[in-house]
């Protein structure tokens, strides 16, 4: 099964940013990872992180 990974602006996988998906669960997983990117960027705002600079990759 494919896995979605949320990468921070430095290219590291965000903790809790790995989700195994099926074709039916992928849209919901992408939405959850986008929300996680916003939360993670807020926690690291002092380092200049911006949720627009996060990437979701499929492995």
Buried (B, 14 or more C-beta within 10 A) or exposed (E): EEEBBBBBBEEEEBEEBBBEBEEEBBEEBBEBBEEBBEEBBEEBEEEEBEBEEBEBEEE
